[in-house]
Amino acid sequence: MDDNFQDSASDDGGFDLRQEIARSAFADMCHDWERNQKYDQALQLTISRLHAAGQQAHVLDIGTGSGLLSMMAVRAGADSVVACEAFRPMAECAERIIEANGMQERIRLVKKRSTQLSVGPGQDMERRANVLVTELFDTELIGEGALGTYRHALQHLLTDDVLTIPHQATIYAQVVECPLVLSWQQLKTLSNADGDILLRVPPEVVSCRGSSAVFDMQLSQLSPGSFNALTDPIPVFKFSWSKHQELVNNRNEKRICPASTSGFPQAVFMWWDLMMDSAGDVLLSCAPYWAHPDHATLKQKQANSTTKRRMPEGNFIPWRDHWMQAVYFLPPTKIPLERGHQFVLQAYHDEYSLWFGIGEQSSTPLSAPHCVCGWHIAQSRSRIGQLNDSLRNKRYLNYFERVFSSDSVVLVLSEGSLLGLAAARMGVKQVLLYEPNAISRRCMEAFVEHNSVSNVCFLASADALEPEQAASVTHLFAEPHFPSAILPWDNLHYGDLLKNLRPMLPATVTVIPSSGTLYALPMEFLDLHKITAPLGTCEGFDLSLMDRLIEQHSSYADSPIEAQPLWEYPSYSLAGATRLMEIDFMADFEQSKIERGEMRVAEPERLNGIAIWIDWHLDGSHSPKTTISCGPLVPVEEASDEPTRWNANWRQGVHLLRKLPNRKEVIPWTVKFNPVLNNVYFQFDYED
C-alpha cells in the first residue's frame, strides 16, 4: 500500500493519522454479517421495485468507507452509483478496492464530504439521486451527525421521492433498576467490616447526573440477575430518513408507562433498530438478547448445535462492537415505582445526544446532563466501580486494621484514593495525599470537608513533600491508580514515584503494595478478535486491500496490547494462567528485568488472543486475602469450556492475533520491564 497520502499530522511523522486509519473500525463493521446482508437485501429489493415500476435507480452512497455498499448497489442493478468518502486514506483504499473488483467504470468515487458535493452536468453528481444508501450511525444513532447529514442530502442531493436505505430508525428505552451499572456512576458510602461509616458522599456528588458522554456497553453480557426491568422496551423516537421536516435537532417525547414490577428507577437501557426498506420487509435490530426479535430462533439453533462449549445467551444474537447499547442514568430518586403504577418517561435528544428523565406530564423539561461534582470528569466509569467494589475495599481496610496504628503517618501515592482518606478516619496520625490533578484534588477536598477529616495534607506534586514530612512517614500506600493509565500495568507509575522519593523516606517505611505480578492467559474469544481480524472477502467482494491498509498502519501506530473490558467479550481459557513477571517495589524496581518461559495451549487452533493483567500484593505473603487482582474473578488453573469470568471494574490487556497462523501447542514468551521508561514489553511466539 502506498504511503504517499496527504499527511495531516506531519509534525509527528503522521502518527496521529496512521493511528486514525488503524482504529477506523471499517473492518469491524464489515465483520458484521447481519448488517452486510440486510443492507444487501434492502438494496436488491429497493432497486428491483424501482425497475419494476419503470424507474431508474440512481444511488448515492455517503461515507462509502471500503466501497462495500456501492459495490452491492452495482450488483443489485443500479443504473448509476456515486460514492463519497472524506477520509482521504480510506477513499484512496476504496478506489483500489472498487478497481480490484472490476467496478471502476460503474462507480463514481468522489473524495469529499457529502456537504461539499455539487450536482449537475459535469459536476460531482450528474443528477440528484433517488436512492440513498449510507451508514452514518453510532451507538446513540445520531452521535456522528446523522441528522445534519441527512437534512443536507435531502435538500441538495436527493430527489423528492428518494428511497433511503435504511428507511427508518426507532429508538427504544427500557427503565431498569440495576445496582451494577449504578456502581459505575454513583459513589457509595464507604464503611468498615463492622458497618461503621468511614466516608459519607457529599450531597453535590450524590445528586450529580454525571457526564454527558455516551455510556456504551454490551448489555447482552449483563447477567439476568444483575438488573430488574421495570418496563417493557418502549419506542421513544422515530426517524424517517426521507422526510426532511421530521429530522429536527431537538425533540422531547413523553411516554406514559406502567411499571411491570416494583423497584427504584435508576437507569434507562437504550438501543435502536433500522427498518431497512420502505416496505418494511428487512429489519436490523441492535437490541440486547432479551428484546431481540430473532432471539428465540437463534437460541433454538444454538440448542441444536453439537458444540460442547457453553455459549452465553447474550451471544446467540449477531455480535457487533461498532453499534452497542447505551445506559442513561436517571436523576436520583428515593421513591420506588410500584408494580402497575403508571409514570411518565421523558425522552430528549439534541443534534448529537440523548437523555432521559421521569416525571409528570406537566413537569419542567430536563436539561442535558453534565458533571457538576468533578468525579465523572476526573475518573473513568471503571474507576468509580473500583471505588465501590465492596470486596476490594474490604481487603484493603482489613489490611489497614492490621498494619496502621495511631502513630502511623501514611503517604498515599495514588490519585482519587478514597481509601487513603479512609485511613485518615481509621485513627492514623496523618495522611499525606498525592493529588497532582486539580479536578481530582477538588473532589477529594469535598470529601475531606464533608466528613470533617482534619489529619489530611494534600501534595500537589511529589516534589511538594517536605523533608520533615518525608522523615515522619511510616507507611507508603498506593492502590495504585493514576487516571493517565490505560493498561493495568501503566499504574506501575507508582513504582517510579516511589523510586524518586525513596532517598527522602526512612529505611523502615512499609510499602503497600510491596509487589505486582503480571499474568497471561491464552484465550479463544467468541467475537472480540474480529476488531483486528482480516476480512479477505466480504459478501462476495475482495476487501483484502483494506486489510493491508489497516494492518500496515496498525503495526506502526498501535500497541500490540490494547485495553478492553473483557467481561463484555466472552472467551474460553485454553490453559491455566501463566505467571510472567513479578516486580518488587522494595528490592529491584530500578533494575531492568527480563523473563522468559513457555505456555502450553490446549487446542492451539482455537487461539485468537492472549489476555494479560496484573495482581497487586499488599505484602510479601501473596495471600489471596492481601492480593488485589484486575484479572479473572476466580483463578484460572486449566483450559475450560466455560466462559472465563472477568473483573468488571477493570479493563484488562489483550493481544489479539491479527492473522490466522499455524499455532504452536507450546508458545515461548518474553517479557521485558524497563524502569527508566516505565514500560513493559511482551512477545509471544505462537506462529509455527
N, C-alpha and C positions, 0 to 999 in steps of 0.2 A: 504493500500500500504506500502511495506517495506521501511523503512527509511535508511536501511543499504547499501546505494550506495556509490561508491568511491567519496569522498569529495575533490574537487579541491580548496576549499576555507576554509579549516579547521580552519584557524586563526580567522575567523569571524563567526564560528558556521555554516558554509555552507550557509550563507545568499545570497552571490552572485550567487551560483549555484542554490539555490532554486528560486531566482528571475528569473534566466535564464530559468528554467523549466516553471515557471508560465507565462512568457511572450514569450514562444517559438512559439506561433501563429499556432501550428499544428491544434488546434481546429478551428481557423478562416478559414484555408484552407479547412478543412473538411466540414464547413458550406457552402462552395461554390458549390452549387448543380450542376451548369453547368460544372465546372471544373471536378467534380467527374464523371458525366455522360459521358462527352466526352472522358475522359481517359478510362472509361469502354468500350465505343463503339469502340474506337481505338484498344484496346486490343482484343476485340472479333473479329473485322474484320481482324486484322493482324494475329492472331493465326489461325483463320479458313482458311485464304488464304494459310498459310504455310501448314496446314494439307491437304488442297485440292490439293496442289502441291506435296504431298507425303513427306513433310519435317516435322521434329520435331520442336517444339518451346521451346528453352531453354532461359529463361528470367532472366535478371539481373535487379534488382531494386536498384538504387543508392540513398541513403538518404531516406530510406523507411519511417521514421517517425513513424506513427501509425501502419504501415504494410498494409494500405488500398490497395495500388496499387498491392502489391504482392498477396493479397487475391483475388483481381479482376482477376489477371493473372491465378491463380489456377482455379477460377470459369469459366474462358474463355477456359480452357482446356490445359494450358501449360504443357509440358512434364516434365519440372523441373523449379524451381524458386530459385534463390539466392538473398537474400536481405541483404544490408549492411547499417549500421547506426552507425556513430561515436560518437554521443552524448549519453553517456552511460545510463543515466537515461531513456531516451526515448527508447533506444534499449531494455532495460530490460522490459519496459512497452509494447513495440511491441511484445516481446517474449510471454508475458502473453496474449495479445490480440489474437495473432495467435493461441495460445493454446485454449483460450476460444471459438474460432470459429472453432475448430476441424481441423486445418490445420497445426499442428506442424510437421506432417510427410511429408507434401508436400512442405514446405518452409524451406530452409536452411538460418538461420539468422546469419550473421557474424557481430560482434561488432567492426568494423574497418572502416576507411576511404576507399573509393574505390581505392585510390592510394596505399594502403597497401595490397590489395588483392593479393593472389597467385593463379595460375592456374595450374592444372594438377591432376592426380590421387591422392586422399588423401589430396589435398590442399583445400583452401577455395572454389574454384570453380573446379569442376571435368573437365570442358571443357570451352572453350570460349562460350559466349552467342551469339545467333543470333537474340535476341530481347532485346533491352534496353528500359526500361520504367523508367523515372525519372522526377522529378520536381525540377530543380536547379535554378529557375528564381526569379528575384525580379522586382521592378518597372522599372529599367533600362535594364531588361532582363539579362545582363551579370554581374551585380554588385556583385553576390555571387560566381564568379569564374567559371561560366559555361564553358567558352572556354577551360580553362586548364583541367577541369574535363573530358570533352568530348574527348579532344585530347588524354589524358592518357588512357581512356577507349578504344578508337578506336585502339590504338597502342598495348595495353597489355591485354585487357579483352574481346574483341569482335571479331567476325568473319568478314571477308572482305565483306560479303554480308549482314551484320547486318541490321535489320529494327529497326529504332529508333522511340519511341513514347515519345514526338512528333517528327514528321519527319522534319519539317522546321519552322523557325520563320521569320517574316518580321517586321521590324521597320518602323513606319510611322512618318512623320513630317508634321506639318501644321504651316505656318508662319502667325502670328497674330499681330494685334495692340490691346493691352489690358492694358489700364492705371491702372486697378485694380491690376493685378499681378505685373506690373512695380512699383506700390507704395510699394510693399513688398521687392523691390530690390534697388531702386534708390531714394536717398533723394531729396526732393524738396526744393525750395526756401521758406523761412518762411516769411510771410507778415502779417501785422495787418489788421484790418477791413477796413481801408481806402485804402488798397492796397500798403502801404508803405513797402518797403523791410526791414526786420529786420536782416535776416541772409541769406547770399548767400552761396551756396555749393562750397567748394574748388574744383578746377579742377581735382585733383587726385581722389576725391570721385565721381565726375561726370563720369569720364572715366573708373572707376573700373568695371571689369566684374563680380565681386562678387565671392562667394565661389564655389568650385568645388563639394561640397556636392549636392546630388540629391535633387531637389525641387519637392517633390512628392505631389500630390493633387488629390482630387476627381473632375476632370474637369467637370463632368456632373452636378455639383451643381453650376457652374457659370451661372448667368442669361444670356440669349441670347443677351441682350443689353450691356453687360459688355465688349464684345470684338468684333473686326472686323476681320473676317477671310480673309486674303489677298491671300490665295491659297487654293486649294483643298488639302486633305490629300495626301502626296507624299511618296511612298515607297523609303526608302533611303538605307537600308541594308537588305540582306537576309542571313540567317544562315542555311545551310543544315547540320543537326546534324550528319549525317552518313558519311560526306566527310571530312576527316582529313585535306586535303590540303586547304580547304576553311576556316577553323577555325583559322584564324590568329589574332594576338593580335591587330595590328594596321592597320586601313584602313582609306582611305579618298575618299569619293564619291562626285561628283558634279552633280547636277541636274538642268537643265535649266527649269525654271518655269515661266509661265505667271501670272501676278498679276490679280486676279479675281475681285479686287476692289482697290480703291485708299486708301492709308494710310501709316503710318510710321511702318516699320518692327521692332517690339520691342522684340518679343519672338517667340519661337517655342514650340508648344504643341506636345508632343511625346507619342506614345503608340505602342503596338505591338500585333500581333496575332500569333497563333500557328496552322499550318496545322498538325493535329494530326496523320494522316496515310499517307502512301506513295501514295495511290490512290487519295488523296485529297477529300475524302468524308466527313471528320469531321473537322470543323473549330472552334477554340475557339478564340474569339476576346476580347481584352481589350480596345477597342475604347470607347470614350465618346459617349453619346447617339446620337449626330447629325451625327456621322460617323459609327455607329454600324450597321452591316449587318442585324440584326434582329429587329431593332428599329421599323420599320413600322408595322411589325406583332405584336410585343408586345404592341405597342401603341393601335392598334385596339382591342386587347384582353382586355386592361385596359378600353377602351371606352365601352365595353360590360359588364363591371363589375357593380355590383349593389351597391358598397360601396359609402357612402355619403361623405367620406373624399376625399379631393383633393390630388391626388398623383402627386408629382413633376415629370415633364417629364424625368428628369435625373434618376428616379428610376424605369422606365419601364424595363430597361435592367438589367441583372443579377448584383447583388452587390458583390463587393469583396474589402477587405481592405488590403490584402497582396500584390495584384498587383493593383496599382493605375495607374494614368497617371503622366507625368512629364512635368515640364516647364524648358526651357533653354533660357537664356537671350542672345540676340544678341548684339554685340558691338554697342554702341550708335551711332546713325546717325541723322543728321539734314535734310536729303534728303528723301522725301516721295517717295513711289512707285506710279506710275500712272497706272490706270486700263489698262490692255492689255500689259503693259511693261514686257519684258522678263528679268529675272535676274537669277543669279546663286546661288543656295542654296548649301552651303558646309556642308557636314556631316562628322564627325570624330568619331572614337572610339579607345580606347586602350583596355587593357585586362579587365577593370572593368567599364569604364565610357564612356559617350558620350558628344559631344559638337557640336555647330553649328555656322556658320557664313554666311555672304552674301558678294559676291564679283564678280569678273570677272573670266573667265575660267583660265586666266594666273596669278591670284592673288597669293600672297605668302601664304603658308599653315598657318592656325591659330593654335596656341598652346592651350593646355587645360587651362581653366580659373583658376585663383587663386586670392584671395583678396590681393590688394596692399594698400588699404586705411585703413584697420583695422575695419571698421564698420561692415562688413559681418562676421568678426570673433568675435567681441565683443558683437554684438546684433543679436537676432533672427529675422526671417523674419516678425513675427507678431509685434515685437517691432518697426522695421522700418516702418511698416504700421501705428502704433500708431503715430510715429513722423510725418507722412504725413497726418494724419487724420484732414481734414480741420475743421470739426465741433468741434472735441475735442479741437483743438488748438484755435479756435475762443472763446470757452467758457473760457479757461484759460486766454487768452490775454485780453478779455473784463473785466475779473475779476481783472487782474493786473492793468488795466487802472483805476479802481475804488479805489484800495487799496494801490498802490505804489505811492510814491512821490519822489522828488529829494533828500529827506533826508533819504530814505529807505536804510537799509543795509539788504540784503537778504541772508540767509543761505540756500543753496539747498542741501537737503538730498535725492538725487536720483542719479543714475549713468547714464551717457549719456543723460543728460537732456538739450536738445536744448532750451526748454522753459526757463530754468534757464539763459542761455546765452541771450535769447530774452529779459528777464527782464533787463539785463545789457544795452541792446540797447534802452530800453524804458526810460532811464533817471534816473534810481535809482543811489544812491551814490556809492554802491559797491555790488558785488555778490561774495559770498564765495561758491565755488563749491566743494562738497564732491565727490572725484573721486579716490577710492582706487585701482581700476584696472588699471594697467599700459597701456594696449592697449586702453581702453576706454578713459583714460586721454589724450593719444596722439591724439586720434580722436578729442576730444574736443579742444585741443590746436591748432589743424589745423584750426578749425572754428574760434577760437579767433584771430589767426594770419591773416587769410584771410579776416576777417571782421574788423580788426583793433579795437578790443574791448579792452579797456585799464583798465576798472574798474572791473576786474575779478581776484580773487585769488583762486588757487587750493589747496585743502586739501587732502593729500594722505591717511589720516585716520581721524576718529572723534577725536582722541586724539591730532591731529595736530592743533586743534582750540585753539588759544592762549586766555588767559583770557581777554585781552584788546579787541580782536576781538569779543569774545562772548558777552562782555558787550555792544558792539555797535549794535548788531543785533536787528532789529525792526520786521522782518518777517522771519519766517521759512517756507520754501516751499518744498514740495515733490510731484512728480506726482501721487503716488510713483512708482518707478520702480527699481528693482535690478535683474541683469542677473541670479543670482542664484535661483530666484523664479520660481517654476514650476506651482503651483496652484495660482490663482489670489490673495488669501489672504496670500500667502507667502510674499507678499510685505508689510505685517504688520511689517516687519523688521524695517520699518521707525519709528514705534512707539517705538521700542526697542532703536534705536539710539537717538530718542528724549528724552526718559526716562533718558538715561545716561548723556545727555548734559544739561538737564533742570536745574540742580543746578548752571550752569555757565551762563545761559541766564537770561535776565531781566524778571521780573514778567509780564511786559506789552507786551511781544512779541506776535505777531499774528501768529497762527499756521494754515497752509494751506496744506492739508485739515485738518479740525477740527475733522472729524469722518469718520468711514466707516460702512456700513450696509451690512450684509450678507443676501442673499435671496435664497430661494429654489423653485423649480418648478417641480411637478410630471409630468413625460413625458411618452409618448409611442414613442419610436424610431422605425423607419421602419427597420433599419438594425444594428445600432451600437451595440446593446445589444448582437449580435452574437459573438463578440470578447471574451465574457466570458461565453456565454450560453453553457450548457452541450449538448453533441451530442446525447448520447444514442445510437441509431443505425444510420448507415450511409450507404446508398446504400445496405441495407440488412445485414450489418455486425455490430456486437456488439462492440462499442468502449467505453463503459462505464468505462472500466479500465483507459483509458486516461483521461476521465472526472475527475475521482477521483484523479489521479496523479496531474493534473494541479490545481484542487481545493485545494488539501492539501498544495501545496507549495505556491499558491497564498495567502491563508489565513495567511501564515507565513510571506511572504516576500513583499506582495503588500499592498499599502494603499487602503482602501475601497473607496477612492475618487481618480479618476485619471483625468488628464488634457486632454481635447480634443477640437479641433476647431469645435464647434457644428454646425457652418454654413455648414460644409461639410456633415453633417449627419441629414437629415430631421427628424423632430419629431413633435408631436402634444402635446399641453398642455392639461392636464386632470384636471386642476384647475387654479385659479389665483395664482400669485406669493405670497409666504409666507415670511414675514419678520421674520428672525431667531434671529438676534442679532445686536445691534449697539455697536460699540467700539469707545469710545470717547478718543481722543489722549490728550486732555487737562485735563480731570477730573479724569478718573479712569483707565488709561491704565495699571497701576501697579497692579490692583486688578484682581484676578481670577474671571471669570464670568460663570454663567450657566443659560441658558434659556430653558424653556420647552413650548411646545404647541402642537397643532394638525393641520393637514391639511386634508381637506375633498376632496376626489378624485371622480370625475365622472368616471363611468365605470372602477372600480378598476381592473377588469380582464385584461385590456389593459396595466396596469402599468408595465414597464420594466426598468425604470431608473428615477433618480432624478437629475436634473441639479442644480448647486449651483454657485453663483457668488457674487461679492462684488461691491457696489457702493461707490464712494469716494465723500464726501460732502466738498466742499471748505470752506463753512461757516455753521453757525447754522441754516440757513433758510431752508435747504433741498429742495430748489427750483430746478426744472429741469434745469434751466439756470446755476446753480452752482453745478451740480452733474455730475460726470464722471462715466458712467456705463460700465462694461465689460460684461453685460448680453444681454438681448434682445434689439433690436433696438427700439422697442416701448413697453411700459409697458403691461404686460400680466395680465389681470384682471379676466379672466374666462377661462373655458375649450373651446377649439376651434377645428374645423375640418379643419382649415387652418394651414399649417406648421408654426411653430414659426420662426421668423426672428432674427438671432443672429448677434452680432457684429463680423465681420470677422477679426478684428485686435486684438482679444484676444482669448486665449484658456480658456474655462470655466471648472469648475469642474463638474464631473458627477459620480454618484454612480449607477452602473449597477447591476441589480438583477441577481445573478448567477443562481438561481433556479426559478421555477415557483410555488410559494406557493399559498395558498388561500389568496388573498389580502383583506385587510380591506378597507372599504369605508372611515373610519376616521383613519388617521395614526398619532399616537403620535410621537413626535420627541424631541430630546435633543441635545443641542449644548453647548460645554464647551470651554472656552478660557483660556489658560494657558500662562500668560505673561512671566513667567520665561523661559519656553521652546519655547515661541513664536509660539505655535501650537494651532490649532482649531480642535476639535473632534466632529464628527457628529454621531448620532444614529437615525435610522428611523425604527420604529416597524410596518412593513407593513404585517407581516405574521399573519393570523387569527389563 
